[in-house]
Amino acid sequence: MNRGRGGMLGLLLLRVVSEYSGLRRKPPVTAALIAANTLIYMRPAFLQPFVPRIDRILFNPHLILKHKDLKRFLLPAFYHLGEPHLVYNMLSLLWKGIQLESALGSFEFAKMVSTLVIMSQGMNLVLAKILLSFGYYKAYYHEFSAGFSGVLFAMKVVLYSQSDDYTYVQGISMPTRYAAWAELVLIQLLEPRVSFLGHLGGILAGLLYMQLNATFAVSSPGPLTWIVKGLIGFLGWPLRVVNRMFTSSRGRGFGRGRIRGRQEEVWSCGACTYDNSGRSSVCEMCGTSRGRGHSSQGVSTSSEVVADEELRRLRIRRFGR
C-alpha cells in the first residue's frame, strides 16, 4: 500500500518534544505508544520481517470470525491508513495520555490502555455481529478498518467520566462527560467513511471499563504486576537520561535542582531508580511505595557553606538518628 510521508511527521515530533520538555515527569507509556504507532506506520526495513503489511491485518469482522484471526483483531488498532490519520490520532493520544498517565501512574495507565484495546476491538466485533442479524450485512460485517481512534474514544470517556465541567462542541455547550457522543455524531457527519462502529465501540468500551473498575476491587499484585512495572521502568530510562542531560546542562536551574538556595529532598526508587521529590510518597515513575528500598538524598543549592551543627540537625530530622 503506497502511503506518502511528508512533513506532518516532523510536526508531530516537534509537538511531542515541546510537550515533554515542559513536563517535570515524562510519561513513558504515552511516549512509547506514540513511538510504536509511528514506527509501525513508517515500517522501516529492520522492522519489516516483524511488522505485517497493513493490507494483511486490517480489522474485518467476517475474516476474524471465519478464520479466528487474532492478528486482525488486535494489531489494526496500531496501524493507520495515512499520515494525517496517524498524526491526528497521535496528537490526541499525546494530550489524553499525558493527562491520564499523570493522574493514574504509568503502571495503571498501561493496564488501562491494554484493557481498552481489547475491549474496544471486541465491542466493534460484537456490534458488527449484532447488526448482521438485522440485515446490515455488507455495510459493517465486511468493513475494513484500522486506527487507534476507538481506544482514544474510550480514553476520552474515562478522562471525563467524573467531570462536572462544560465544553463546547461546534459552538454547542454541553457537559464534558457527553462530549464523546457529540464528537461521534459530528465526525460521522463530516467524514462518513470513518469507522462508525470502531468509534462507537470505543465509547462503549470506556463506559464498560468504568463500570467494571467501580464494581470489582483491585486484587493483590501478581506476576503481571511486576512484569508491567519492569517494562515501564525500561521504557522510562531514555526519558530519564534526556531529562538529566537537560538538567545538567542548565546547571540544575530547573526541576529538582537549585532554586534560590533552598534544599529539596530527593529519594531514589528502589524498583526503577527514578529520583522523586521528597513530597511524594510513591514513585512517580512506577508507583512503588517510598518505603520499599529507597535511598534519600538532599540536594543543597546554597552557595554558602552550611555549618556542621546545621548538617547534623538536618541528618537527625531526615533519618531519625
N, C-alpha and C positions, 0 to 999 in steps of 0.2 A: 504494500500500500504506500503510495507516494505522498509524503507529508512534508510540506515546506517548513523550514526552520529559519526564522527571521530574527528580528531584534526584540521580539516580545520576551524571549527567554532572558535576554540581558536585562530588560526592565524588571523582570521577576527577581533576578539575582540582586539587583540594586535595592529593590524594596525589602527583600529578606535581610540583607546586610544592614540597611538603615534601621529596620525594626529591632533587630537583635543587638545592634551596637548601643541602643539606648536602654537595654534591659540589664539590671544587675544580675539576675538569674536567667541564664539562657536555656529555655525549654528544649531538651534534647530530642524528645519523641516527636514533637512538631517538626523540628528541623529534619529528622530522619525520614518522616513521611513525605515531606516536600522533596527531599533529595531522591527518595525511592521512586516517586511518581515521575519526576523529571528524567531520571536515568532510564526508566522503563520506556518513556516516550521517545527519548533520543536513541535508545538501543545501540550503544556503541559496540564496536567489533568484539571487544573482550566479553561482552555480556550476551551476545547473540546465541552461543550454544546453550545458555541457561534461560533466556527470556524468549518465549514463543512469539511469533508474529501476531499482530493484533487480529488479523482475519481468521486465526485459528482458535481464538479464545473468546470471541465476542459472546456476551450473555444472550442466550436463546433458550427460553423455557422448553420448547419442543425437544431440542437436542440434549439438554441437560437431563430431562426425564427419560427420554428414549434410550440414551447411551450411558446414563448415570455418570456424566462427565463433570467431575468436581473442578477441573480446570476452568471450565466455562462458568462455574458457579462462583468461585472466589476471585480468580485473577482479574476479571473485567473491571472490578472496582478501581484497580490501579493503572488502567490503560485509558488513554484519551484519544479522541478522533482527530484532533488538530491542535495546533499551537494556541489559538485563542481559547479553546476548550480547556486545555491544560492550565494556562496562565490564570484564567478566571477562577477555576476551582482552587488552584494553589494560593491565590491571594485571599480567597475566602477561608481556606484552611489555615493560613498564616494568622489571621485575626482571631478566628474561633479557637484554634489550637492554643495560642498564647493565653487567651482568657481562661480556657478550661484547664490546661495543664498547670497554670499558675495557681488556680483555685483548688484543684484536686490533688496535685502532686503528680510526678511523672509516672509512678507505678500505677495508680488508679486510672490515670488518663490512658495509659497503654492498654489496660484491661478493658476500659470502656470502648476505645476505638476498635479493638479486636472483636468485641461483642457486637458492636453496631454494624461492622462489615458483614458479619454472618447474618444478623437479624434483618438488615435492610435488603440483602440479596434474597434471603428466604421469603420476606414479605412480597417482594417482586414476583417470585416464583409462585407463591400461593395465590396472589391476586390474578395472575395470568391464567392459572388453572381454574379458578372460580369463574372468571369471565368466559372461559372456553365453554363451560356448561350452559352459559346463557346465549351462546351462539356467536360470541366475539372471537371467532377462530383465527382469522388471518391477521387481524389488527394487532393483537397483543401476544398471542401464543407463539407466533413465528417471528416476533420482532427481535432485531439485533440491537444491542446497546452496550455501552461501556462508559466508565467515568466514576469519579469519586463523589458526584453530586448527591447521590442517595444518602451516603454517610454524612455529608455536610448538612443535609436537611435534618437528619437525626441529631447531629450535634447542636444545631440551632434550637431544636425542641428542648434538649437537655439544658442548654445555656440559659434559656429564657423561661424555663418551666416555673420558677419561683419568683419571677419578676412582676412587680406591680406598675412598672413604668409604661409609658405610651410611646409609640413610634409612628412615623409617617411612611406609608407605602403609596407611592404615586399621589402624594398630597392628601391622602385619607388618613386621619388619625385613628389609631386602634391600639388595644393592649398589646404589648410586645410579645406576650406568650402566644398570640394568634397570628403573628407576622408570617410564620412559615406557611400557614394555609393561604394567606393572601398572595404570597410570592409563588406558591404552587399554581394558582389560577392565572396570575399575571404572566409568568414565564410561558405557560402553555398558550396563552393568547398571543404573545409576542413571537414565540418560536414554536409553532405546532409540531415541529419534527423532533423535539426533545422527548425523552422517555418519561411519559406521564406516570406510568406505573413505578418506574425507578424512584422518582421524587416522592410519590405518594407512599411507596413502601418505606422510604427513609423516615417520613414523618410518623408513620405508624410504628416503626421500629423504635424511634425515640420515645414515643408515648409508652410503649410496652416496656422499654428499658427502665423508665422512671417508675412505672408501676411495680415491676419486679424488684427494683432497687429498694423501694419502700416496703415491700412485703416481706422479703427474706433478709434475715440478719446475715452479716458478714461472717463467714466461717473462719476457723483458725487457719493461720498461714500453713500452706502445704508446699510441696516441691515446686509447683508452678510459680508460687510467690517468689521464691529465691531465684528461679530462672529468669523471671521478668526483671527482678531487681538487678541481677548481674548484667542482663542485656542493656538496661537503662544506664548503668554505670559505664559500660563500654561505649555506648552511643554518646555519652556526655563528655568523655575525656577530650575530644578535639575542641569542643566549645570552651572547656575549662582552660586548655592550653592557650587558645587565642585570647581569652579574657585576661589571663595572667600576662601575656605578652603586651597587650594594650595597657594594662595597669602598670607594668614595669616601665614601659616607655614614657608614661606620663608622670613618673616619679611618685606613684601612688597618690595622685591628686584626686582620684575619684574612687567610688566604691568603698571597699573596706580598707582604706589607706589613710593618708594624712589629712585630717580635717581640723584645721585650726587648733592644733596642739592637743586635741582630746584623744584619749585612749579608748579604743574599741576592742572588746574581747572577741576573739575568733576561735571556734572549735572545729576540729577536723573529724569528719565522719569515719568511723572505723570500717564501715562497709564499702564506701566508694571513694574515700579520701577527699571529698569535697569540703572546702573551707566555708563554714557557715557563720552567720552573725551570732554573737553571744545572746541576742534576744530571742533566737529560735530554739524551740525545744525538740524539734525533729529536723532531720536533714532535708534541706531544700531541694536536693537532687534526687534522693532515692526513698525518702520517707522513714529512714531508720531513726529510732529514738536516740536522743542525745546521750543517754547513759550507757549505750552499748559500745564500749571500747573506743571512745573518742579521746582525743587529746586536745587540750586547750592551750591557747597561746595569746598573749597580749601583744598588740601592735602599737608600740609607743610612737607618737608622732610629734612630740615636742622637741624643739631644738635644744632645750636646756637639759642639763644632766640632773636626773632625779636622785634625790638623796637616798642613802642606804636605808634609813628608817622608813621612808615612804615606800620603797620597794618591798621591805619586809611586811609592812602593813597590807600592801596590795596582795602579796602572796598568801597571807593569812586569810584575807577575805575571799580570795578566789578558790583556794584549795582546802581551806578549813583546818590549817595546821600552821 
